[in-house]
Amino acid sequence: MDLLVQNLISPVVLAFLLGMAARWCKSDLEIPDAIYQGLSIYLLFAIGLKGGVALSQTPMTQLIAPLGVTLALGIITPVSAFYILRSLGKLSKIDAAATAAHYGSVSAVTFLAAIEAAKVANIPTDGFLPALVAVLEVPGIIIGLMFAQQQRAGGLKEALHEVVAGKSIFLLIGGMVIGALCGADKIQAVAPLFIDPFKGVLCLFLLELGMVAARRISDIRSAGWRLVMVGCLLPLVHGLLGTFVGTLAGMTEGGAAVLGAMTGSASYIAAPAAVRIALPKASPGIYLTMALGITFPFNLAIGIPLLLAFAKFCGKFFG
């Protein structure tokens, strides 16, 4: 309960709730699309820079097990999501595949929220976690698209190019390369721009996401109770699994919890772009509503503090 309260009473979560309140109150508050895109570019590049610096300071022997379990999770989660969405969610094959691609990938903002929650709770995390974001981003999208078995010529090829060359992966990997090559000393030159203001920029980004999520909540009625249930079940199942295997891989309690939050999240940046190209017949009202209107708020309010508590439990018995 303490972790839940600490997570809710934080600038990141409160900024998200403020955005939702602005939409419900019919405020004229708007963040221009160009600024929103700029914020997302800033956050992705800054994550990559910080992850690259951490990689330069981490022995490769400490990375092998976390990277291995992250890749395995990137394969397991879209497969389990697809079959759960087909059986419990009663979705068509194409909608289940499109939505599974989102749940197999990762939400960078959920990752950041989990990092901040761990800091507030004074739980240490692993510095190489941003590298795991890049590893987890791609496999789930590929597997989700493969489930659809698209026959449209070039559809899968174009979608895979969108994933690899899209801004999410490109900025994450590019930032990590720069951070790893420069190291902590040289990155200090740009720290006043990319390190110090990071949390403030994240709050602005969450403010906009809160307004977007509030607009999507009205779609939940048409989605039906089954999809609401699945939208809460998937982050719970995947999150607990990710936290458990992260502990077995030797990660810190906070690191395992953050990996669990990443595993239990649903992408709404890279995955929608790829799905829009490869699966044009899939319904955005389903996969975007579930990812952003159900799973994202669930993780902020309940999932992340629950995983932090579960990581402490796992650390006592398996760490």
N, C-alpha and C positions, 0 to 999 in steps of 0.2 A: 504493500500500500504506500509506503514511503517513496519507493521508486516511481510509482505511478504519479503521485503528487508532484515530485521533483520534475518529472518529465513534462507534465502538463503546465506547471508554472515555470516556463522557460521562454526566453524571447522568441525562439524559433517556432515553438508550438503556438504561442499566443499570437504571433504574426499571422500564422495560418488561420487561426480562429477569427482574427480581426478581418481578414479577407472574406471569410464566409459571412460574418456579420454584416459587412458592407453590402454584399449582394442581397442578403435577406432584408436589410433595411432599405433597399433600393437607392443606395447612395450613388452619386455620380462619379465615385472614385474609379479611375481607370489607369492602368499602366500601359502606355503605348507599346504596340507589338515590337517595334524596333528596340525599345529599352529592355523588354522582356528577353528578346534574343541576345542582346548584349550581356545581360545578367547571366544567362545560361552559358554563354561562351566564357565569361570570366570564371564562373564556378568550375566548369569542366577543366579549364586550363590550370587553374590554381590547385585543384585536386591532383592533377598530374604532376605538377611541379613538386608539391609536398611529398607525393608518393615516390618520385624519383630520388629526392634527397634521402628519404628513408631507405630506399633500396641501396643507395651508395654506401650506407652505413650498416647494412645487414648482411651477415655471411650467407652464402648461397645454401649452406647446409640447413639453415633455419627456414628457408623458403620452400624446399622441395615438398615436404608433407602438406603445408597449407595450399600450395599451388595445385597439388595432386587432388586433394579433397574438393577444392573449389571447382576444378574441371569436371570431376565426377558429379558434383551437385548440379552443374550446368547441363548435364545430360539427364539426370534423374528427374529434376523438377518439371521440365516441360512434358515429359512422358507421363508422370503421375497427374499433372494438371489436365492433360488432354483427356485421360480416361475418367477422371473425376467430373470434368465438365460435361462429358458425354453421358455418364451414368446418373450423377446427382443433378447436374445442371440442365440435362435434357437438351443440350445444344446440338445443332446440326454439325456435321463433320467439319465444314469450312469455318464456322464460327468458333467451334471448339479448338481447332488448330490455330486460328488467329489469336484467340485469347491465351492459349497455352504458350505461344511465342512471347507474349507479354510477361507471363508469370515465370517463364524459364529464364528471362533476362533479369536485369537489375535496375532499380531506381536509385540514381546517384543522390537524389535529395533524401531518400530514406536512409541511405548510407551516412550522409552528413548528419542527419538528425540523431542517428544512433551513436555516432561519435560524440556529439555534443551531450547526449544523455549520459553516456559513460563518464565524460569529464565532470558533469554536474554531480554524479554519484561517487566521484573519486575512485573509479574503477579503471585500472590501467589498460591500455589497448596496444596493439602491435603497429609499429610505424609503417609496415609494408602493406597495410590493408588497401590503400588505393590501387595497388597493382592487382589485387584480387577483383576489384570492380571491373577492370578491363577484361580479365579472364572470364568472368561470369557473364559479361554482356552478350557475347556472340553466340555460343553454342545453343542456347535456348531458342533464339530466334530461328536459327537454321533448322533445328529439329521441328519446331512448330510449323514452319513452312513445308517441310518434307511430309508432315502428316496430311497436309491438304492434297498432296499428290497432284499438283497443278499441271495441266497439260498445255497451258498457254505458253507458246514459244518465248523464251527469254525472260519469263516472269521470275523464276527462281534466281537466275543469273543476275538480273537487274537488282533484285532485292538484296542479294548477298553483297553486291557492290555498294548498295546504299548503306548497309550495316558497316562494312569495313571502311569505306571512304566517308561515311557520315561524320558529322561534327563530334558526336559523342566519343567514338573510338579514336578518331583522328586527334582530337585535342587531348584526350586522356593519355594516349600513347606518346604523342609528341611532347606533352608536358613532362611525362616521366623520363623520356630520353634526355631532355634538357636538364631536368633536375638531377638525374644520375650523373651526367657528364660534368656539370658545374659543381655539385656538392654543396654542403651547407654554407661554406664560406662565401662563395661567389653569389649564391642566391640571396644573401643578405642585401645585395645591392638593389634588388627589386622587392624585398620584403615589405617596404612601406605601401606598396600597391597590391601585392598578391597574398600577403600573409596577414598583416595587421587588420585591414578592413574586411576580411573574409566573412566574419560572422554578421556584420551589418548588411553586406550584400545578400547573404543567405536569407536574412529576415525579409528583405524586399522581394526576393524571389518567392518565398513562402506566402507573402501577402497576395501576390498574383495567383499562386496556385490555390489559395483559399477561395478566391473569387471564382476560379475555374471549377473547382470541386463543388461549390455551392450551386453553380449552374447545372452540373451533372447530377446532383442529388435528385432533381425532379425527374430524371430518367429512371431512377430506381423503381418507381411504381410500375413502369412498363416492363422492367427487367424481371420482376417477380421475386417472390420470397426465396425460391430455390437459388437464384444467382446471388442474392444477398448472403445467404447461408454459405455458399461456396466461396464468395469473396472474403469471408471471415475465416473459413476453414483452411483454405490453401495457405495463407500466410502463417497460420498457426502450425500446421503440420510441417511445412517446409522450414519454417523458422526454428522449430524445436530440433528438427533433423540437422540443420546447418550448425546450430549451436553445439549439439552433441558431437558431431564429427570434428568440429573445430577444436573442441576440448581434447579429443583423442589425438588430433594432429599436433598437440603440444602448444596451442595458442594460449595467450593469456585469457583470463575470464572475460575481460572487456572485448578482446579481439574475437573470441568465440561468439559472444553475443552479437557483435556487429556483423560477423559473417552470417549468423542466423537471420538478422534483420535484412541483410542483402538477399539471402536465399528466399526469404519470405516476402520480398517486395515484388512489385510488378512495374515494368518499364513503361514510361509514357513519353519518352523522347525518341530513342532509337527504334524500339519495336513498332510504334505506329507508322513511322516513315517507311520501314521495310514492308509491313503488312499492307499498307496502302498501295504499294506497287505490285506485290505478288498476289495479294488476295483482295482484289477490288470489290468482290461480291460479299465479303465479310462485313458484318455490321459494326461500325464504329460506336453506335449506341450501346453495344454490349461490351466490347473489349475496353473502350475508354471509360465507360461508366464503372465497370468493375475495378479497373486499375486505379483510377483517380478518385472516383466517388465513393468507393467502398473500402478497398484494401489500403490505400494510402492513409486515410483518416484512422482506420482500425490500427495500423501499425504505430502511428504517432501517439494515439491515446492508450492503447492496450498492449500491442505486440512488443514494442521495444522494452518497456519496463518489465514485462513478463519474461522476455528472453534474458535480460540482465539478471533477474532473480534465478532463472533456470541455469544460467552459466555459473553462478555461484554454487548452486547445488551440484552441478556436474564437476566443478573444480574440486570439491571436497572428496568425491568418490573416484574420479577418473583422472584428475589433473596430476 
